[in-house]
Amino acid sequence: MDTVARMMLDSILYKLFRTLQPGKVLYLGSGMTSYKENVPHTCFITADIERGCHPDICCDAHSIPCQNESFDTVIAIELLEHCHTPQKVIDEIFRVLKREKGICILSTRFIYPIHGEPYDFYRFTKNSLSHLFYKFDEIKIYPHGDRLASVWDLVSLKLFPLKILNPFIKILSKDGGLCPCGWVVYAKK
């Protein structure tokens, strides 16, 4: 069962995906899951550092082997906290996005246990994300989850029987506050 944070994250992502125009999409850090069916696209290319995930492009997000201005949209879900040099990754996303109206949708964790060791490097604040996306013309940063969702996910993570209450906790939780589970960034070039 999804965590409360993931349920709240997906609510925001699906709303943002509906605002996109079909185009060429790069999904960075695609892993074994995909939002492909929810993203309007004419071409959908997956990229991941792990060959076992069977990406279209096997690469490190710090160095994307694509030409400048190749994509209408870049999506990076729960990737940035695993990147040793996050500014380099954001600069690469900026580089491969088309000059006008290129859009990045990115999410990252704020309050969440260490995961994906040894490649869990950072937790970001709204201010740090604004700083990383400084080259973009338009930036919107949405918090997902609140103190309740954050604490619940920390407590229930290892106690599987409690996860049955996740849908109820999601209803009680709101997006925002000083203790969000994470952030979603919508950035337009």
Legacy VTK file of the C-alpha trace (Angstrom):
# vtk DataFile Version 3.0
C-alpha trace
ASCII
DATASET POLYDATA
POINTS 189 float
0.000 0.000 0.000
1.246 3.494 -0.823
2.390 5.756 1.984
0.283 8.797 2.857
3.071 10.944 1.397
2.899 9.069 -1.928
-0.898 9.384 -2.068
-0.678 13.129 -1.478
2.217 13.477 -3.926
0.273 11.670 -6.640
-2.736 13.988 -6.155
-0.574 17.006 -6.960
1.296 15.279 -9.803
-1.896 14.176 -11.577
-3.247 17.746 -11.448
-0.009 19.095 -12.937
0.173 16.359 -15.582
-3.302 17.385 -16.796
-1.958 20.888 -17.541
0.706 19.573 -19.943
0.445 19.634 -23.708
1.437 16.459 -25.581
5.085 16.556 -26.573
8.440 14.889 -26.174
8.880 13.811 -22.541
11.984 12.687 -20.662
11.288 10.781 -17.445
14.484 10.890 -15.347
15.032 8.273 -12.674
12.174 6.218 -14.024
12.919 3.150 -11.912
10.383 0.376 -12.104
7.337 2.666 -11.949
6.053 5.017 -14.549
3.531 7.790 -14.809
3.502 7.361 -18.585
-0.239 6.696 -18.847
-0.942 9.953 -16.967
1.400 12.226 -18.932
0.281 13.657 -22.285
3.037 12.852 -24.752
3.905 12.216 -28.372
7.194 10.567 -27.356
8.019 9.246 -23.862
11.651 8.416 -23.080
12.733 6.894 -19.781
16.190 7.381 -18.281
17.688 5.691 -15.249
21.151 4.924 -13.928
20.132 1.298 -13.272
20.163 -0.978 -16.335
17.908 -3.416 -14.475
15.079 -0.895 -14.726
15.241 -1.249 -18.536
15.336 2.483 -19.331
15.390 3.787 -22.882
18.559 5.678 -21.896
20.895 4.372 -19.204
22.589 7.438 -17.739
23.379 9.452 -14.657
21.096 12.499 -14.302
24.215 14.637 -13.743
25.110 14.091 -17.404
22.155 13.469 -19.720
23.346 12.236 -23.138
20.808 14.271 -25.119
21.123 17.368 -27.251
20.267 20.822 -25.945
16.579 21.737 -26.092
15.445 18.186 -26.939
12.362 17.891 -24.690
9.091 19.684 -24.055
8.829 18.176 -20.570
11.215 16.598 -18.079
9.780 14.650 -15.160
11.906 13.645 -12.171
9.960 12.012 -9.338
11.758 11.414 -6.037
15.163 11.642 -7.729
16.879 14.813 -6.533
17.610 13.668 -2.975
19.669 10.822 -4.495
21.909 13.132 -6.557
25.305 14.109 -5.126
25.346 17.422 -6.998
21.731 18.598 -7.311
22.567 21.884 -9.058
24.257 19.932 -11.860
21.106 17.831 -12.305
18.862 20.915 -12.435
21.261 22.549 -14.923
21.097 19.401 -17.101
17.294 19.449 -16.985
17.359 23.119 -17.975
19.762 22.358 -20.839
17.675 19.574 -22.395
14.366 21.456 -22.103
13.169 23.416 -25.117
13.862 27.123 -24.986
10.296 28.354 -24.815
7.737 26.707 -22.606
9.895 23.738 -21.620
8.472 22.380 -18.372
10.038 20.434 -15.525
7.929 18.617 -12.952
10.086 17.346 -10.112
9.353 15.983 -6.660
11.636 15.393 -3.716
11.365 14.360 -0.078
11.595 16.618 2.940
10.605 14.576 5.991
11.316 10.956 5.225
13.698 8.277 6.518
17.028 7.667 4.856
16.424 5.407 1.874
18.319 4.091 -1.139
21.600 3.994 0.744
24.317 4.855 0.066
22.742 7.271 -2.419
20.530 9.397 -0.172
22.271 12.772 0.049
19.843 15.633 0.749
16.534 16.930 2.025
15.390 20.228 0.517
13.463 23.235 1.779
11.285 25.451 -0.385
14.049 28.076 -0.327
16.757 25.658 -1.453
14.573 24.454 -4.338
13.902 28.061 -5.403
17.647 28.606 -5.418
18.364 25.462 -7.476
15.782 26.471 -10.111
17.018 30.065 -10.421
17.509 29.833 -14.218
13.835 29.075 -14.864
11.419 31.892 -15.694
8.488 30.522 -13.701
8.729 28.380 -10.564
5.902 27.051 -8.412
6.681 24.877 -5.411
3.920 22.849 -3.832
4.244 21.137 -0.438
2.624 17.734 -0.104
1.586 16.374 3.237
1.752 17.971 6.640
2.947 17.209 10.162
0.335 14.440 10.584
1.240 12.729 7.298
4.964 13.034 8.026
4.721 11.555 11.516
2.301 8.850 10.365
4.583 7.723 7.563
7.576 7.629 9.919
5.647 5.523 12.449
3.844 3.214 10.032
6.757 2.603 7.672
7.907 -0.543 9.483
4.549 -1.449 11.024
2.728 -2.831 8.016
-0.653 -3.450 9.748
-0.967 0.285 10.428
-0.791 1.038 6.695
-4.399 -0.065 6.350
-5.250 3.310 7.914
-3.307 5.301 5.279
-6.398 6.348 3.235
-8.046 7.669 6.424
-4.892 9.550 7.470
-4.714 11.062 3.979
-8.224 12.480 4.425
-7.182 14.083 7.725
-3.943 15.498 6.316
-3.577 18.755 4.434
-0.889 19.992 2.077
1.392 22.627 3.550
2.742 23.824 6.827
6.258 23.726 8.193
6.595 19.931 8.122
5.581 18.674 4.672
6.469 15.167 3.540
8.007 16.665 0.438
7.776 19.113 -2.434
6.641 19.217 -6.039
8.326 21.755 -8.294
6.707 23.027 -11.489
9.285 25.040 -13.415
8.900 26.626 -16.840
11.913 27.664 -18.900
LINES 1 190
189 0 1 2 3 4 5 6 7 8 9 10 11 12 13 14 15 16 17 18 19 20 21 22 23 24 25 26 27 28 29 30 31 32 33 34 35 36 37 38 39 40 41 42 43 44 45 46 47 48 49 50 51 52 53 54 55 56 57 58 59 60 61 62 63 64 65 66 67 68 69 70 71 72 73 74 75 76 77 78 79 80 81 82 83 84 85 86 87 88 89 90 91 92 93 94 95 96 97 98 99 100 101 102 103 104 105 106 107 108 109 110 111 112 113 114 115 116 117 118 119 120 121 122 123 124 125 126 127 128 129 130 131 132 133 134 135 136 137 138 139 140 141 142 143 144 145 146 147 148 149 150 151 152 153 154 155 156 157 158 159 160 161 162 163 164 165 166 167 168 169 170 171 172 173 174 175 176 177 178 179 180 181 182 183 184 185 186 187 188
